[in-house]
Amino acid sequence: MQILTHIINTLPVFEIHDSLEEVIQFFKYTTYSHVAITENQMFVGCLAENDLETFESQKHVEDYHYQMESFFATKETSWLDVLELCARNEANLLPVLTKGNRVIGYYDLNDIMSVFIDTPFFTEPGAILVVSKAEKDYSFSEIAQIVESNNTKLMGAFITGKKDEIVEVTIKIGSVNFNEIVQTFRRYNYRILFGNKQDQFLEDLKDRSDYLDKYLNV
């Protein structure tokens, strides 16, 4: 999926000898997290808006060289890697470099997210299921087998959480045989965190609980 058309070249790139006042004004009047810094037109790093309180307007960018962060994309970077770079660096603006280390523009996180949202994972009809399991025990091949063994198409899956060696996987599947798929995941010791279709297992538990309450109150 091409994202090169989303490169923005209307935002400033600051030289290391520029006044810090210019950077301060940039952050003051935008909502961007970072800005690229160059020296002799070569990329040297990014300054972060989070450090704005430490900036002194009478100084120059080079006085804060030690606070620069080094992350960027290239024209060959995929949209998924752009999202990962933004997430890892808590950035909503990502400089794009040539092979010669020159800044040709930026990727805006909002633009790349719109590309993500326009993928069939989101636009095609289907059902969302979120499951979790120990990292050492799950596999994407097993997840695919569970879905497809119930005669349903697997439309996509990705890891959306990881904590204490437990991974959370969000799955997009076709709309048929949803409850059967849920039960199969349970048999394979996956925990069901979310499903946007009615889960018959939970409904059965509720019905039995209601029946027991009525029985005890007779």
N, CA and C atoms as a LAMMPS dump frame, in Angstrom:
ITEM: TIMESTEP
0
ITEM: NUMBER OF ATOMS
654
ITEM: BOX BOUNDS ff ff ff
-5.0000000000000000e+02 5.0000000000000000e+02
-5.0000000000000000e+02 5.0000000000000000e+02
-5.0000000000000000e+02 5.0000000000000000e+02
ITEM: ATOMS id mol type element x y z
1 1 1 N 0.84 -1.181 0
2 1 2 C 0 0 0
3 1 3 C 0.889 1.25 0
4 2 1 N 0.701 2.103 -0.996
5 2 2 C 1.533 3.284 -1.145
6 2 3 C 1.083 4.413 -0.201
7 3 1 N 2.035 5.02 0.472
8 3 2 C 1.708 6.148 1.356
9 3 3 C 2.54 7.378 1.003
10 4 1 N 3.31 7.296 -0.089
11 4 2 C 4.188 8.405 -0.444
12 4 3 C 3.408 9.68 -0.732
13 5 1 N 2.17 9.531 -1.194
14 5 2 C 1.357 10.724 -1.48
15 5 3 C 0.977 11.467 -0.21
16 6 1 N 1.206 10.841 0.947
17 6 2 C 0.871 11.472 2.232
18 6 3 C 2.052 12.249 2.833
19 7 1 N 3.186 12.27 2.138
20 7 2 C 4.328 13.045 2.642
21 7 3 C 3.986 14.535 2.605
22 8 1 N 4.165 15.213 3.747
23 8 2 C 3.891 16.654 3.862
24 8 3 C 5.211 17.409 3.739
25 9 1 N 5.269 18.347 2.808
26 9 2 C 6.506 19.13 2.657
27 9 3 C 6.27 20.622 2.868
28 10 1 N 5.192 20.922 3.596
29 10 2 C 4.881 22.327 3.894
30 10 3 C 5.233 22.713 5.329
31 11 1 N 5.718 21.761 6.113
32 11 2 C 6.094 22.054 7.498
33 11 3 C 7.591 22.351 7.582
34 12 1 N 8.002 23.171 8.527
35 12 2 C 9.412 23.591 8.575
36 12 3 C 10.356 22.493 9.04
37 13 1 N 11.573 22.572 8.548
38 13 2 C 12.699 21.779 9.043
39 13 3 C 13.729 22.791 9.512
40 14 1 N 14.175 22.679 10.759
41 14 2 C 15.057 23.703 11.332
42 14 3 C 16.521 23.283 11.236
43 15 1 N 17.37 24.281 11.003
44 15 2 C 18.816 24.056 10.994
45 15 3 C 19.341 24.158 12.419
46 16 1 N 20.41 23.459 12.689
47 16 2 C 20.938 23.368 14.045
48 16 3 C 21.417 24.73 14.563
49 17 1 N 21.707 25.665 13.656
50 17 2 C 22.168 26.988 14.093
51 17 3 C 21.023 27.982 14.211
52 18 1 N 19.783 27.548 13.956
53 18 2 C 18.635 28.451 14.07
54 18 3 C 18.392 28.833 15.527
55 19 1 N 17.707 29.949 15.692
56 19 2 C 17.299 30.372 17.034
57 19 3 C 16.242 29.411 17.575
58 20 1 N 16.357 29.125 18.846
59 20 2 C 15.377 28.229 19.467
60 20 3 C 13.99 28.871 19.522
61 21 1 N 13.934 30.19 19.429
62 21 2 C 12.651 30.89 19.44
63 21 3 C 11.76 30.41 18.297
64 22 1 N 12.34 30.103 17.142
65 22 2 C 11.566 29.63 15.995
66 22 3 C 10.93 28.271 16.297
67 23 1 N 11.676 27.409 16.952
68 23 2 C 11.151 26.089 17.321
69 23 3 C 10.039 26.249 18.35
70 24 1 N 10.258 27.115 19.305
71 24 2 C 9.244 27.357 20.345
72 24 3 C 7.941 27.832 19.711
73 25 1 N 8.03 28.734 18.748
74 25 2 C 6.831 29.251 18.088
75 25 3 C 6.135 28.157 17.285
76 26 1 N 6.922 27.269 16.665
77 26 2 C 6.339 26.159 15.913
78 26 3 C 5.483 25.281 16.819
79 27 1 N 6.043 24.898 17.949
80 27 2 C 5.3 24.04 18.875
81 27 3 C 4.118 24.785 19.506
82 28 1 N 4.28 26.07 19.713
83 28 2 C 3.232 26.855 20.36
84 28 3 C 1.97 26.915 19.515
85 29 1 N 2.136 26.943 18.198
86 29 2 C 0.984 27.138 17.325
87 29 3 C 0.599 25.885 16.538
88 30 1 N 1.146 24.728 16.913
89 30 2 C 0.736 23.461 16.296
90 30 3 C 0.508 22.433 17.399
91 31 1 N 0.018 21.284 17.003
92 31 2 C -0.185 20.185 17.961
93 31 3 C 0.801 19.045 17.704
94 32 1 N 1.86 19.324 16.974
95 32 2 C 2.819 18.278 16.627
96 32 3 C 3.766 17.973 17.786
97 33 1 N 4.217 16.734 17.818
98 33 2 C 5.047 16.253 18.924
99 33 3 C 6.53 16.488 18.702
100 34 1 N 6.968 16.528 17.455
101 34 2 C 8.396 16.631 17.151
102 34 3 C 8.608 17.512 15.918
103 35 1 N 9.846 17.92 15.728
104 35 2 C 10.241 18.631 14.517
105 35 3 C 11.662 18.202 14.164
106 36 1 N 11.946 18.143 12.868
107 36 2 C 13.257 17.67 12.407
108 36 3 C 14.294 18.78 12.449
109 37 1 N 15.529 18.385 12.771
110 37 2 C 16.661 19.306 12.814
111 37 3 C 17.729 18.811 11.832
112 38 1 N 18.296 19.729 11.07
113 38 2 C 19.352 19.36 10.12
114 38 3 C 20.604 20.193 10.378
115 39 1 N 21.706 19.701 9.84
116 39 2 C 22.96 20.466 9.833
117 39 3 C 23.53 20.35 8.431
118 40 1 N 23.696 21.496 7.77
119 40 2 C 24.108 21.505 6.357
120 40 3 C 23.182 20.613 5.525
121 41 1 N 21.889 20.718 5.825
122 41 2 C 20.807 20.006 5.126
123 41 3 C 20.791 18.507 5.388
124 42 1 N 21.608 18.023 6.317
125 42 2 C 21.63 16.603 6.67
126 42 3 C 20.92 16.409 8.01
127 43 1 N 20.079 15.39 8.09
128 43 2 C 19.297 15.128 9.294
129 43 3 C 20.202 14.774 10.472
130 44 1 N 19.934 15.434 11.61
131 44 2 C 20.713 15.115 12.815
132 44 3 C 19.828 14.632 13.962
133 45 1 N 18.516 14.848 13.89
134 45 2 C 17.641 14.38 14.959
135 45 3 C 16.349 15.174 15.033
136 46 1 N 15.561 14.874 16.063
137 46 2 C 14.285 15.553 16.277
138 46 3 C 14.266 16.184 17.661
139 47 1 N 13.668 17.355 17.741
140 47 2 C 13.369 17.943 19.04
141 47 3 C 11.913 17.655 19.375
142 48 1 N 11.642 17.417 20.666
143 48 2 C 10.311 17.016 21.104
144 48 3 C 9.584 18.161 21.791
145 49 1 N 8.295 18.244 21.533
146 49 2 C 7.46 19.255 22.183
147 49 3 C 7.446 19.05 23.696
148 50 1 N 7.623 17.812 24.139
149 50 2 C 7.63 17.52 25.578
150 50 3 C 8.755 18.236 26.316
151 51 1 N 9.801 18.625 25.574
152 51 2 C 10.926 19.328 26.194
153 51 3 C 10.777 20.839 26.128
154 52 1 N 9.626 21.305 25.656
155 52 2 C 9.424 22.728 25.401
156 52 3 C 9.701 23.591 26.639
157 53 1 N 9.329 23.107 27.816
158 53 2 C 9.498 23.906 29.035
159 53 3 C 10.969 24.164 29.356
160 54 1 N 11.858 23.339 28.829
161 54 2 C 13.284 23.523 29.113
162 54 3 C 13.959 24.446 28.103
163 55 1 N 13.256 24.763 27.003
164 55 2 C 13.869 25.58 25.949
165 55 3 C 13.974 27.048 26.375
166 56 1 N 15.099 27.635 26.087
167 56 2 C 15.314 29.064 26.36
168 56 3 C 15.419 29.784 25.025
169 57 1 N 14.516 30.734 24.801
170 57 2 C 14.36 31.35 23.485
171 57 3 C 15.613 32.061 22.99
172 58 1 N 16.48 32.507 23.885
173 58 2 C 17.665 33.241 23.458
174 58 3 C 18.794 32.313 23.001
175 59 1 N 18.61 31.033 23.194
176 59 2 C 19.643 30.078 22.792
177 59 3 C 19.378 29.572 21.381
178 60 1 N 20.284 28.712 20.901
179 60 2 C 20.152 28.144 19.567
180 60 3 C 19.854 26.645 19.668
181 61 1 N 19.382 26.111 18.576
182 61 2 C 19.014 24.689 18.564
183 61 3 C 20.186 23.812 18.983
184 62 1 N 21.376 24.154 18.532
185 62 2 C 22.546 23.324 18.82
186 62 3 C 22.817 23.213 20.326
187 63 1 N 22.321 24.175 21.119
188 63 2 C 22.508 24.099 22.563
189 63 3 C 21.725 22.941 23.179
190 64 1 N 20.768 22.395 22.433
191 64 2 C 19.953 21.288 22.938
192 64 3 C 20.191 20.019 22.113
193 65 1 N 21.353 19.931 21.529
194 65 2 C 21.712 18.77 20.705
195 65 3 C 21.574 17.477 21.494
196 66 1 N 21.906 17.538 22.774
197 66 2 C 21.865 16.335 23.616
198 66 3 C 20.446 15.821 23.844
199 67 1 N 19.434 16.647 23.581
200 67 2 C 18.047 16.232 23.791
201 67 3 C 17.394 15.713 22.509
202 68 1 N 18.114 15.711 21.424
203 68 2 C 17.53 15.264 20.154
204 68 3 C 17.328 13.753 20.139
205 69 1 N 16.259 13.352 19.497
206 69 2 C 15.933 11.937 19.34
207 69 3 C 16.135 11.559 17.882
208 70 1 N 16.664 10.366 17.652
209 70 2 C 16.973 9.947 16.289
210 70 3 C 15.999 8.86 15.829
211 71 1 N 14.94 9.263 15.167
212 71 2 C 14.019 8.316 14.527
213 71 3 C 13.461 8.976 13.278
214 72 1 N 13.156 8.16 12.284
215 72 2 C 12.708 8.694 10.996
216 72 3 C 12.187 7.559 10.124
217 73 1 N 11.529 7.936 9.042
218 73 2 C 11.11 6.982 8.015
219 73 3 C 11.874 7.307 6.737
220 74 1 N 11.841 6.371 5.804
221 74 2 C 12.36 6.623 4.461
222 74 3 C 11.224 6.397 3.468
223 75 1 N 11.48 6.644 2.211
224 75 2 C 10.451 6.444 1.192
225 75 3 C 10.069 4.971 1.064
226 76 1 N 10.952 4.099 1.549
227 76 2 C 10.687 2.661 1.46
228 76 3 C 9.961 2.117 2.694
229 77 1 N 9.804 2.919 3.734
230 77 2 C 9.173 2.455 4.975
231 77 3 C 7.69 2.187 4.743
232 78 1 N 7.22 1.016 5.166
233 78 2 C 5.813 0.664 4.982
234 78 3 C 4.932 1.409 5.973
235 79 1 N 3.644 1.459 5.673
236 79 2 C 2.72 2.192 6.547
237 79 3 C 2.639 1.558 7.925
238 80 1 N 2.781 0.219 8.004
239 80 2 C 2.76 -0.435 9.317
240 80 3 C 3.991 -0.045 10.135
241 81 1 N 5.139 0.03 9.472
242 81 2 C 6.36 0.433 10.175
243 81 3 C 6.289 1.897 10.602
244 82 1 N 5.618 2.731 9.804
245 82 2 C 5.424 4.135 10.2
246 82 3 C 4.603 4.198 11.478
247 83 1 N 3.524 3.411 11.543
248 83 2 C 2.712 3.386 12.759
249 83 3 C 3.529 2.916 13.952
250 84 1 N 4.375 1.897 13.732
251 84 2 C 5.206 1.383 14.829
252 84 3 C 6.208 2.433 15.302
253 85 1 N 6.823 3.138 14.361
254 85 2 C 7.786 4.179 14.724
255 85 3 C 7.107 5.287 15.532
256 86 1 N 5.908 5.662 15.122
257 86 2 C 5.177 6.693 15.859
258 86 3 C 4.842 6.216 17.27
259 87 1 N 4.408 4.961 17.381
260 87 2 C 4.03 4.425 18.693
261 87 3 C 5.239 4.322 19.616
262 88 1 N 6.343 3.813 19.097
263 88 2 C 7.536 3.63 19.929
264 88 3 C 8.112 4.954 20.425
265 89 1 N 7.977 5.975 19.606
266 89 2 C 8.59 7.26 19.949
267 89 3 C 7.579 8.296 20.414
268 90 1 N 6.324 7.848 20.63
269 90 2 C 5.251 8.739 21.081
270 90 3 C 5.213 10.004 20.223
271 91 1 N 5.208 9.781 18.918
272 91 2 C 5.281 10.879 17.965
273 91 3 C 4.043 10.901 17.07
274 92 1 N 3.61 12.098 16.711
275 92 2 C 2.544 12.213 15.705
276 92 3 C 3.047 12.877 14.429
277 93 1 N 4.354 13.14 14.376
278 93 2 C 4.987 13.689 13.183
279 93 3 C 6.323 12.983 12.993
280 94 1 N 6.524 12.421 11.802
281 94 2 C 7.69 11.577 11.55
282 94 3 C 8.437 12.093 10.319
283 95 1 N 9.706 12.502 10.471
284 95 2 C 10.458 12.96 9.301
285 95 3 C 10.709 11.826 8.31
286 96 1 N 10.669 12.173 7.027
287 96 2 C 10.932 11.204 5.963
288 96 3 C 12.239 11.606 5.286
289 97 1 N 13.188 10.662 5.202
290 97 2 C 14.516 10.963 4.674
291 97 3 C 14.775 10.257 3.348
292 98 1 N 15.658 10.862 2.567
293 98 2 C 16.182 10.19 1.384
294 98 3 C 17.306 9.257 1.822
295 99 1 N 17.823 8.466 0.876
296 99 2 C 18.962 7.609 1.195
297 99 3 C 20.197 8.43 1.533
298 100 1 N 20.202 9.682 1.098
299 100 2 C 21.321 10.563 1.404
300 100 3 C 21.155 11.317 2.698
301 101 1 N 20.152 10.927 3.505
302 101 2 C 19.952 11.493 4.844
303 101 3 C 19.42 12.93 4.816
304 102 1 N 18.714 13.288 3.751
305 102 2 C 18.09 14.603 3.66
306 102 3 C 16.596 14.486 3.944
307 103 1 N 16.043 15.475 4.633
308 103 2 C 14.625 15.472 4.982
309 103 3 C 13.815 15.959 3.771
310 104 1 N 12.879 15.119 3.32
311 104 2 C 12.034 15.516 2.187
312 104 3 C 10.615 15.857 2.627
313 105 1 N 10.33 15.686 3.906
314 105 2 C 8.999 16.007 4.413
315 105 3 C 8.695 15.213 5.668
316 106 1 N 7.419 15.121 5.976
317 106 2 C 6.974 14.422 7.185
318 106 3 C 5.774 13.526 6.864
319 107 1 N 5.595 12.5 7.704
320 107 2 C 4.333 11.775 7.773
321 107 3 C 3.585 12.256 9.012
322 108 1 N 2.337 12.632 8.816
323 108 2 C 1.445 12.98 9.921
324 108 3 C 0.72 11.711 10.348
325 109 1 N 0.777 11.389 11.638
326 109 2 C 0.178 10.152 12.132
327 109 3 C -1.301 10.049 11.758
328 110 1 N -2.02 11.156 11.811
329 110 2 C -3.447 11.117 11.48
330 110 3 C -3.677 10.676 10.042
331 111 1 N -2.811 11.104 9.134
332 111 2 C -2.938 10.71 7.729
333 111 3 C -2.7 9.217 7.553
334 112 1 N -1.693 8.692 8.251
335 112 2 C -1.376 7.274 8.115
336 112 3 C -2.45 6.418 8.771
337 113 1 N -3.021 6.898 9.874
338 113 2 C -4.123 6.174 10.502
339 113 3 C -5.317 6.096 9.566
340 114 1 N -5.546 7.143 8.781
341 114 2 C -6.663 7.108 7.832
342 114 3 C -6.434 6.041 6.768
343 115 1 N -5.167 5.812 6.388
344 115 2 C -4.838 4.736 5.457
345 115 3 C -5.169 3.39 6.089
346 116 1 N -4.812 3.247 7.369
347 116 2 C -5.086 2.007 8.096
348 116 3 C -6.581 1.74 8.172
349 117 1 N -7.348 2.767 8.494
350 117 2 C -8.791 2.613 8.665
351 117 3 C -9.479 2.292 7.34
352 118 1 N -8.873 2.681 6.234
353 118 2 C -9.466 2.41 4.923
354 118 3 C -9.149 1.013 4.404
355 119 1 N -8.412 0.202 5.166
356 119 2 C -8.114 -1.159 4.727
357 119 3 C -9.34 -2.051 4.9
358 120 1 N -9.406 -3.171 4.15
359 120 2 C -10.541 -4.093 4.276
360 120 3 C -10.767 -4.609 5.696
361 121 1 N -9.703 -4.609 6.514
362 121 2 C -9.874 -5.054 7.905
363 121 3 C -10.983 -4.272 8.591
364 122 1 N -11.094 -2.977 8.249
365 122 2 C -12.117 -2.134 8.862
366 122 3 C -13.342 -1.95 7.975
367 123 1 N -13.141 -1.902 6.672
368 123 2 C -14.252 -1.538 5.795
369 123 3 C -15.14 -2.708 5.406
370 124 1 N -14.58 -3.919 5.358
371 124 2 C -15.382 -5.084 4.975
372 124 3 C -16.264 -5.521 6.141
373 125 1 N -17.503 -5.978 5.853
374 125 2 C -18.367 -6.473 6.933
375 125 3 C -17.788 -7.729 7.571
376 126 1 N -18.004 -7.87 8.855
377 126 2 C -17.499 -9.029 9.569
378 126 3 C -17.667 -8.843 11.055
379 127 1 N -17.021 -9.689 11.817
380 127 2 C -17.132 -9.655 13.275
381 127 3 C -15.743 -9.498 13.886
382 128 1 N -15.683 -8.795 15.01
383 128 2 C -14.429 -8.59 15.737
384 128 3 C -14.418 -9.469 16.984
385 129 1 N -13.309 -10.147 17.185
386 129 2 C -13.123 -10.996 18.353
387 129 3 C -11.757 -10.676 18.947
388 130 1 N -11.695 -10.491 20.26
389 130 2 C -10.422 -10.241 20.932
390 130 3 C -10.168 -11.384 21.9
391 131 1 N -9.035 -12.047 21.741
392 131 2 C -8.703 -13.198 22.58
393 131 3 C -7.333 -12.977 23.215
394 132 1 N -7.047 -13.72 24.265
395 132 2 C -5.73 -13.631 24.892
396 132 3 C -5.257 -15.016 25.298
397 133 1 N -3.943 -15.156 25.364
398 133 2 C -3.331 -16.432 25.744
399 133 3 C -1.871 -16.173 26.082
400 134 1 N -1.242 -17.078 26.802
401 134 2 C 0.171 -16.94 27.139
402 134 3 C 0.988 -16.839 25.851
403 135 1 N 1.977 -15.947 25.875
404 135 2 C 2.767 -15.705 24.671
405 135 3 C 3.412 -16.981 24.142
406 136 1 N 3.843 -17.853 25.031
407 136 2 C 4.523 -19.074 24.604
408 136 3 C 3.569 -20.115 24.023
409 137 1 N 2.262 -19.916 24.215
410 137 2 C 1.301 -20.947 23.807
411 137 3 C 0.483 -20.6 22.563
412 138 1 N 0.417 -19.322 22.199
413 138 2 C -0.429 -18.957 21.061
414 138 3 C 0.39 -18.976 19.78
415 139 1 N -0.319 -19.052 18.648
416 139 2 C 0.326 -18.876 17.343
417 139 3 C -0.713 -18.393 16.348
418 140 1 N -0.275 -17.621 15.373
419 140 2 C -1.197 -17.14 14.363
420 140 3 C -1.691 -18.281 13.48
421 141 1 N -0.859 -19.295 13.29
422 141 2 C -1.314 -20.434 12.494
423 141 3 C -2.442 -21.174 13.214
424 142 1 N -2.364 -21.261 14.548
425 142 2 C -3.43 -21.898 15.316
426 142 3 C -4.704 -21.063 15.257
427 143 1 N -4.569 -19.738 15.368
428 143 2 C -5.728 -18.859 15.29
429 143 3 C -6.417 -19.011 13.935
430 144 1 N -5.613 -19.026 12.864
431 144 2 C -6.185 -19.202 11.535
432 144 3 C -6.885 -20.538 11.407
433 145 1 N -6.273 -21.586 11.968
434 145 2 C -6.866 -22.925 11.888
435 145 3 C -8.193 -22.987 12.626
436 146 1 N -8.271 -22.33 13.794
437 146 2 C -9.514 -22.322 14.568
438 146 3 C -10.634 -21.657 13.777
439 147 1 N -10.332 -20.514 13.18
440 147 2 C -11.352 -19.784 12.423
441 147 3 C -11.773 -20.566 11.183
442 148 1 N -10.792 -21.015 10.401
443 148 2 C -11.097 -21.642 9.122
444 148 3 C -11.672 -23.039 9.278
445 149 1 N -11.393 -23.713 10.398
446 149 2 C -12.001 -25.032 10.631
447 149 3 C -13.495 -24.923 10.898
448 150 1 N -13.957 -23.707 11.201
449 150 2 C -15.385 -23.458 11.384
450 150 3 C -16.009 -22.821 10.139
451 151 1 N -15.347 -23.041 8.994
452 151 2 C -15.858 -22.595 7.695
453 151 3 C -16.122 -21.088 7.654
454 152 1 N -15.195 -20.327 8.237
455 152 2 C -15.287 -18.87 8.237
456 152 3 C -13.958 -18.292 7.778
457 153 1 N -14.019 -17.186 7.064
458 153 2 C -12.812 -16.548 6.554
459 153 3 C -12.133 -15.716 7.648
460 154 1 N -10.816 -15.846 7.747
461 154 2 C -10.023 -14.966 8.61
462 154 3 C -9.624 -13.749 7.784
463 155 1 N -10.102 -12.571 8.18
464 155 2 C -9.865 -11.35 7.417
465 155 3 C -8.659 -10.565 7.91
466 156 1 N -8.177 -10.88 9.099
467 156 2 C -7.003 -10.2 9.628
468 156 3 C -6.861 -10.43 11.115
469 157 1 N -5.634 -10.29 11.612
470 157 2 C -5.373 -10.446 13.046
471 157 3 C -4.073 -9.728 13.382
472 158 1 N -4.05 -9.063 14.519
473 158 2 C -2.812 -8.437 14.957
474 158 3 C -2.802 -8.319 16.471
475 159 1 N -1.598 -8.238 17.034
476 159 2 C -1.431 -8.153 18.49
477 159 3 C -1.754 -6.724 18.932
478 160 1 N -2.711 -6.595 19.834
479 160 2 C -3.118 -5.269 20.317
480 160 3 C -2.778 -5.053 21.786
481 161 1 N -2.17 -6.033 22.416
482 161 2 C -1.781 -5.861 23.808
483 161 3 C -0.819 -6.955 24.237
484 162 1 N 0.04 -6.623 25.203
485 162 2 C 0.99 -7.6 25.723
486 162 3 C 1.376 -7.188 27.125
487 163 1 N 1.115 -8.053 28.099
488 163 2 C 1.421 -7.737 29.491
489 163 3 C 1.624 -9.027 30.263
490 164 1 N 2.686 -9.05 31.063
491 164 2 C 2.992 -10.21 31.915
492 164 3 C 2.968 -11.513 31.114
493 165 1 N 3.58 -11.477 29.921
494 165 2 C 3.718 -12.65 29.056
495 165 3 C 2.382 -13.172 28.521
496 166 1 N 1.349 -12.33 28.593
497 166 2 C 0.05 -12.646 27.995
498 166 3 C -0.156 -11.708 26.813
499 167 1 N -0.48 -12.271 25.652
500 167 2 C -0.721 -11.446 24.477
501 167 3 C -2.215 -11.351 24.215
502 168 1 N -2.622 -10.212 23.693
503 168 2 C -4.009 -9.951 23.306
504 168 3 C -4.033 -9.806 21.787
505 169 1 N -4.878 -10.581 21.135
506 169 2 C -4.939 -10.579 19.677
507 169 3 C -6.343 -10.167 19.242
508 170 1 N -6.415 -9.162 18.372
509 170 2 C -7.689 -8.737 17.799
510 170 3 C -7.842 -9.393 16.438
511 171 1 N -8.988 -10.009 16.221
512 171 2 C -9.218 -10.819 15.026
513 171 3 C -10.457 -10.311 14.301
514 172 1 N -10.372 -10.193 12.987
515 172 2 C -11.53 -9.863 12.151
516 172 3 C -11.884 -11.121 11.361
517 173 1 N -13.13 -11.559 11.495
518 173 2 C -13.563 -12.788 10.838
519 173 3 C -14.868 -12.538 10.092
520 174 1 N -15.241 -13.48 9.234
521 174 2 C -16.54 -13.421 8.587
522 174 3 C -17.646 -13.537 9.62
523 175 1 N -18.849 -13.213 9.208
524 175 2 C -19.961 -13.107 10.163
525 175 3 C -20.617 -14.443 10.5
526 176 1 N -20.272 -15.508 9.8
527 176 2 C -20.95 -16.782 10.019
528 176 3 C -20.237 -17.607 11.081
529 177 1 N -21.01 -18.46 11.762
530 177 2 C -20.485 -19.428 12.74
531 177 3 C -19.685 -18.768 13.867
532 178 1 N -20.135 -17.575 14.269
533 178 2 C -19.385 -16.83 15.277
534 178 3 C -19.312 -17.577 16.602
535 179 1 N -20.455 -18.064 17.076
536 179 2 C -20.469 -18.74 18.376
537 179 3 C -19.644 -20.021 18.362
538 180 1 N -19.679 -20.737 17.244
539 180 2 C -18.863 -21.949 17.128
540 180 3 C -17.377 -21.613 17.238
541 181 1 N -16.986 -20.486 16.625
542 181 2 C -15.584 -20.071 16.69
543 181 3 C -15.204 -19.712 18.12
544 182 1 N -16.085 -19 18.817
545 182 2 C -15.831 -18.643 20.212
546 182 3 C -15.615 -19.895 21.058
547 183 1 N -16.493 -20.892 20.88
548 183 2 C -16.363 -22.121 21.666
549 183 3 C -15.071 -22.866 21.342
550 184 1 N -14.657 -22.828 20.074
551 184 2 C -13.411 -23.501 19.698
552 184 3 C -12.217 -22.802 20.328
553 185 1 N -12.227 -21.477 20.336
554 185 2 C -11.136 -20.755 21.006
555 185 3 C -11.071 -21.13 22.477
556 186 1 N -12.215 -21.271 23.115
557 186 2 C -12.218 -21.658 24.53
558 186 3 C -11.639 -23.065 24.709
559 187 1 N -11.966 -23.971 23.801
560 187 2 C -11.435 -25.332 23.914
561 187 3 C -9.918 -25.344 23.759
562 188 1 N -9.404 -24.361 23.033
563 188 2 C -7.956 -24.243 22.872
564 188 3 C -7.331 -23.352 23.958
565 189 1 N -8.11 -23.096 25.004
566 189 2 C -7.639 -22.353 26.186
567 189 3 C -7.313 -20.891 25.909
568 190 1 N -8.005 -20.3 24.934
569 190 2 C -7.937 -18.858 24.751
570 190 3 C -9.004 -18.207 25.635
571 191 1 N -8.671 -17.071 26.177
572 191 2 C -9.654 -16.288 26.929
573 191 3 C -10.325 -15.296 25.985
574 192 1 N -11.646 -15.242 26.011
575 192 2 C -12.389 -14.322 25.161
576 192 3 C -12.523 -12.98 25.892
577 193 1 N -11.919 -11.927 25.339
578 193 2 C -11.969 -10.606 25.962
579 193 3 C -13.095 -9.75 25.398
580 194 1 N -13.398 -9.955 24.127
581 194 2 C -14.441 -9.145 23.496
582 194 3 C -14.93 -9.836 22.242
583 195 1 N -16.24 -9.744 22.006
584 195 2 C -16.832 -10.195 20.753
585 195 3 C -18.007 -9.306 20.438
586 196 1 N -18.116 -8.849 19.203
587 196 2 C -19.204 -7.939 18.876
588 196 3 C -20.43 -8.654 18.33
589 197 1 N -20.436 -9.971 18.471
590 197 2 C -21.622 -10.754 18.176
591 197 3 C -22.091 -11.384 19.483
592 198 1 N -23.354 -11.771 19.538
593 198 2 C -23.878 -12.408 20.753
594 198 3 C -23.129 -13.697 21.02
595 199 1 N -22.634 -13.841 22.197
596 199 2 C -21.905 -15.043 22.599
597 199 3 C -22.879 -15.98 23.296
598 200 1 N -23.212 -17.088 22.637
599 200 2 C -24.23 -17.986 23.166
600 200 3 C -23.821 -18.599 24.495
601 201 1 N -22.513 -18.81 24.693
602 201 2 C -22.027 -19.37 25.948
603 201 3 C -22.419 -18.48 27.125
604 202 1 N -22.199 -17.15 26.971
605 202 2 C -22.548 -16.227 28.039
606 202 3 C -24.06 -16.153 28.224
607 203 1 N -24.802 -16.222 27.107
608 203 2 C -26.257 -16.184 27.195
609 203 3 C -26.778 -17.414 27.943
610 204 1 N -26.191 -18.578 27.664
611 204 2 C -26.6 -19.804 28.353
612 204 3 C -26.334 -19.704 29.845
613 205 1 N -25.17 -19.142 30.202
614 205 2 C -24.858 -18.977 31.623
615 205 3 C -25.874 -18.058 32.296
616 206 1 N -26.224 -16.988 31.605
617 206 2 C -27.187 -16.044 32.157
618 206 3 C -28.552 -16.722 32.355
619 207 1 N -28.982 -17.494 31.352
620 207 2 C -30.268 -18.18 31.449
621 207 3 C -30.273 -19.155 32.629
622 208 1 N -29.166 -19.889 32.796
623 208 2 C -29.09 -20.852 33.892
624 208 3 C -29.076 -20.136 35.24
625 209 1 N -28.389 -19 35.3
626 209 2 C -28.35 -18.23 36.53
627 209 3 C -29.736 -17.708 36.886
628 210 1 N -30.45 -17.198 35.873
629 210 2 C -31.806 -16.706 36.103
630 210 3 C -32.715 -17.832 36.585
631 211 1 N -32.566 -19.022 35.986
632 211 2 C -33.381 -20.165 36.377
633 211 3 C -33.091 -20.567 37.82
634 212 1 N -31.778 -20.57 38.172
635 212 2 C -31.405 -20.945 39.543
636 212 3 C -31.967 -19.957 40.55
637 213 1 N -31.92 -18.648 40.219
638 213 2 C -32.481 -17.628 41.115
639 213 3 C -33.975 -17.868 41.345
640 214 1 N -34.685 -18.174 40.292
641 214 2 C -36.114 -18.414 40.407
642 214 3 C -36.386 -19.655 41.243
643 215 1 N -35.558 -20.711 41.061
644 215 2 C -35.738 -21.957 41.787
645 215 3 C -35.524 -21.739 43.292
646 216 1 N -34.461 -20.966 43.62
647 216 2 C -34.131 -20.737 45.036
648 216 3 C -35.175 -19.85 45.706
649 217 1 N -35.868 -19.033 44.919
650 217 2 C -36.862 -18.13 45.493
651 217 3 C -38.253 -18.737 45.59
652 218 1 N -38.408 -19.991 45.12
653 218 2 C -39.734 -20.632 45.201
654 218 3 C -40.045 -20.962 46.66
